[in-house]
Amino acid sequence: MMMTAIPRARRLSTKEMREILERTPHTVDADLAKLTVHKVFVLSTGGAVVRISDDDGILFEAHEELVAFCRTQQARKQLGPRNTWSMVWPSTRDFVEEVPTLLSALPGLLAMGVSSVGFDEAGLLQVDRAVAKIGRQRVLSAELFPAVLAYVGEAIRRGIQGAWSTRRAGDGLLEPCIVGASGDTCNLVPLYKHLAEGPRTVSLQPFISAEISVHRR
């Protein structure tokens, strides 16, 4: 199955979502709503707004991109379990090169109300609170998970004085990892399983602390 790029999108505040829907002619995509489990408004400009709740929404630059991505994700589910990383990151993009961009986008994606976040204890607590508020399903979405993974990886990299790299998985896909000072590799993709199967309250801190403890020399 060919890889479909992650749709270009950004989070909307309550005010932004209301203003866009008030000033832009739109229709409702009932079929896509069945796949996203949220109401989808197709804008006359070619974009789309997915209303997560009355206070939370996402603006997609192209409705067609969103449709293609959702259909691809649905097809993958029907095929059964696949490599986790292939479901959230297109193989045509170099994750390591995009880490700075993903980190810059993280505060906005998590609706944190700040322009940047730190990697100290206070910064991690700030991100953890935002992640817990958004919830497991949204954090594991293809829209958010890469940025969350970039933050976790950078926190680990700093904690073990390592470097970003990639490793080739069994199916040939390149997965992001951190290489420690001694040469050992910290695989980051298991973060997905940690968040998907962990405690009800989503938290990044246990994964970061455990990996730093194992790989710090």
C-alpha positions as CSV (number, residue, x, y, z in Angstrom):
1,M,0.0,0.0,0.0
2,M,1.4,3.4,-1.0
3,M,2.2,5.9,1.8
4,T,-0.1,8.8,2.2
5,A,1.3,12.1,3.5
6,I,0.1,13.4,6.8
7,P,-2.4,16.2,6.1
8,R,-1.3,19.8,6.8
9,A,-3.2,21.1,9.8
10,R,-3.2,23.2,12.9
11,R,-5.2,23.4,16.1
12,L,-7.9,26.0,16.4
13,S,-9.0,27.9,19.4
14,T,-12.8,28.1,20.2
15,K,-12.8,31.7,18.8
16,E,-10.9,30.8,15.6
17,M,-13.2,27.8,14.9
18,R,-16.3,29.9,15.4
19,E,-15.0,32.7,13.2
20,I,-14.0,30.4,10.3
21,L,-17.3,28.6,10.3
22,E,-19.2,31.9,10.5
23,R,-17.4,33.6,7.6
24,T,-16.7,30.7,5.3
25,P,-19.4,28.8,3.4
26,H,-19.2,25.2,4.2
27,T,-21.0,21.8,4.0
28,V,-20.8,18.7,6.3
29,D,-19.0,15.6,5.2
30,A,-21.1,12.9,6.8
31,D,-19.1,10.0,5.3
32,L,-15.8,11.3,6.6
33,A,-17.3,12.0,10.0
34,K,-17.8,8.2,10.3
35,L,-14.1,7.7,9.9
36,T,-12.9,10.5,12.1
37,V,-15.7,10.1,14.7
38,H,-16.0,13.9,14.7
39,K,-18.1,16.4,12.7
40,V,-16.2,17.5,9.5
41,F,-17.0,20.8,7.8
42,V,-15.8,21.2,4.2
43,L,-14.9,24.8,3.5
44,S,-15.5,26.5,0.2
45,T,-11.8,27.4,0.3
46,G,-10.9,23.8,-0.2
47,G,-9.9,23.2,3.5
48,A,-11.8,21.4,6.3
49,V,-12.5,21.9,9.9
50,V,-12.8,18.9,12.2
51,R,-14.7,19.8,15.4
52,I,-13.3,17.7,18.2
53,S,-15.6,19.3,20.7
54,D,-17.4,22.6,21.2
55,D,-14.1,24.1,22.4
56,D,-11.6,22.3,20.2
57,G,-11.1,21.9,16.5
58,I,-8.5,21.3,13.8
59,L,-8.1,23.2,10.5
60,F,-6.9,21.1,7.6
61,E,-5.5,23.0,4.6
62,A,-6.9,20.6,2.1
63,H,-10.0,18.5,2.5
64,E,-8.7,16.1,-0.2
65,E,-5.6,15.4,1.9
66,L,-7.7,14.6,4.9
67,V,-10.0,12.3,2.9
68,A,-7.0,10.4,1.4
69,F,-5.3,10.0,4.7
70,C,-8.4,8.8,6.6
71,R,-9.2,6.3,3.8
72,T,-5.6,5.0,3.9
73,Q,-5.7,4.6,7.7
74,Q,-9.0,2.7,7.4
75,A,-7.6,0.4,4.8
76,R,-4.6,-0.4,7.0
77,K,-6.9,-1.3,9.9
78,Q,-8.7,-3.7,7.7
79,L,-5.4,-5.3,6.8
80,G,-4.6,-6.0,10.4
81,P,-1.6,-5.1,12.6
82,R,1.3,-3.3,10.8
83,N,4.4,-1.5,11.8
84,T,3.3,1.3,14.1
85,W,5.7,3.9,12.6
86,S,4.4,3.3,9.1
87,M,1.0,4.4,10.3
88,V,2.1,7.8,11.6
89,W,5.0,8.9,9.5
90,P,5.4,8.8,5.7
91,S,8.5,7.0,4.5
92,T,9.2,9.9,2.1
93,R,10.0,12.3,4.9
94,D,13.2,12.3,7.1
95,F,11.9,12.4,10.6
96,V,15.3,13.5,12.1
97,E,15.6,16.4,9.8
98,E,12.1,17.6,10.8
99,V,12.6,17.3,14.5
100,P,13.2,21.1,15.0
101,T,10.0,21.9,13.0
102,L,8.0,19.3,15.0
103,L,9.3,20.8,18.3
104,S,8.3,24.3,17.2
105,A,4.8,23.0,16.3
106,L,4.3,21.1,19.5
107,P,3.0,23.9,21.8
108,G,0.3,24.8,19.2
109,L,-0.7,21.3,18.5
110,L,-1.2,20.7,22.2
111,A,-2.9,24.1,22.7
112,M,-0.5,25.0,25.4
113,G,-0.7,28.8,25.0
114,V,3.1,29.2,24.8
115,S,5.5,29.6,21.9
116,S,8.0,27.0,23.1
117,V,8.6,24.4,25.8
118,G,11.7,23.4,27.8
119,F,13.1,20.0,28.5
120,D,13.7,20.5,32.2
121,E,11.4,19.1,34.9
122,A,9.1,22.1,34.6
123,G,8.9,21.8,30.8
124,L,8.1,18.1,31.0
125,L,5.4,18.7,33.6
126,Q,3.9,21.4,31.3
127,V,3.9,19.0,28.3
128,D,2.5,16.1,30.4
129,R,-0.4,18.2,31.6
130,A,-1.3,19.2,28.1
131,V,-1.0,15.6,26.9
132,A,-3.2,14.3,29.7
133,K,-5.8,17.0,29.0
134,I,-6.0,16.1,25.3
135,G,-6.2,12.3,26.0
136,R,-4.8,9.1,24.6
137,Q,-6.7,9.0,21.3
138,R,-5.6,12.4,20.1
139,V,-2.0,12.0,21.3
140,L,-1.7,8.8,19.3
141,S,-3.1,10.4,16.1
142,A,-0.9,10.9,13.1
143,E,-1.3,14.6,13.5
144,L,0.1,14.8,17.1
145,F,2.2,11.7,17.7
146,P,5.3,12.7,15.6
147,A,5.6,16.0,17.4
148,V,5.2,14.3,20.8
149,L,7.8,11.7,19.8
150,A,10.2,14.5,18.8
151,Y,9.8,16.1,22.2
152,V,10.4,12.8,24.0
153,G,13.4,11.9,21.8
154,E,15.0,15.3,22.4
155,A,14.5,15.1,26.1
156,I,16.2,11.7,26.1
157,R,19.0,12.9,23.8
158,R,19.8,15.7,26.2
159,G,19.5,13.4,29.2
160,I,22.1,10.9,27.8
161,Q,24.1,13.4,25.8
162,G,23.3,11.4,22.7
163,A,22.5,12.1,19.0
164,W,19.5,11.7,16.7
165,S,19.8,8.8,14.2
166,T,17.6,6.2,12.5
167,R,17.5,2.4,12.6
168,R,16.1,0.1,10.0
169,A,13.2,-2.0,11.3
170,G,12.5,-5.6,10.2
171,D,10.2,-4.5,7.4
172,G,12.8,-2.1,6.0
173,L,11.3,1.2,7.4
174,L,13.7,3.7,8.9
175,E,12.7,4.4,12.5
176,P,14.0,7.3,14.6
177,C,16.3,6.6,17.6
178,I,18.8,8.2,19.9
179,V,22.4,6.9,19.9
180,G,24.0,7.2,23.3
181,A,27.6,8.3,24.0
182,S,28.6,4.6,24.4
183,G,27.0,3.7,21.0
184,D,23.9,1.9,22.4
185,T,20.6,2.7,20.7
186,C,17.4,4.0,22.3
187,N,14.5,3.0,20.0
188,L,11.8,5.6,20.3
189,V,8.9,4.0,18.5
190,P,7.9,1.8,21.5
191,L,6.6,5.1,23.0
192,Y,3.4,4.5,20.9
193,K,2.8,1.2,22.8
194,H,3.6,2.8,26.1
195,L,1.0,5.5,25.6
196,A,-1.6,3.1,24.0
197,E,-1.4,0.5,26.7
198,G,-0.3,2.5,29.7
199,P,-2.3,4.0,32.6
200,R,-5.5,5.8,31.9
201,T,-3.8,9.2,32.6
202,V,-1.4,9.7,29.7
203,S,2.1,10.7,30.7
204,L,5.5,10.9,28.9
205,Q,7.6,11.1,32.1
206,P,7.8,7.4,32.9
207,F,9.1,6.5,29.4
208,I,11.6,9.4,29.3
209,S,12.9,8.6,32.8
210,A,13.2,4.8,32.1
211,E,15.1,5.3,28.8
212,I,17.5,7.9,30.3
213,S,18.2,5.5,33.3
214,V,19.0,2.6,30.9
215,H,21.1,4.5,28.4
216,R,22.9,7.1,30.6
217,R,26.6,6.3,31.0
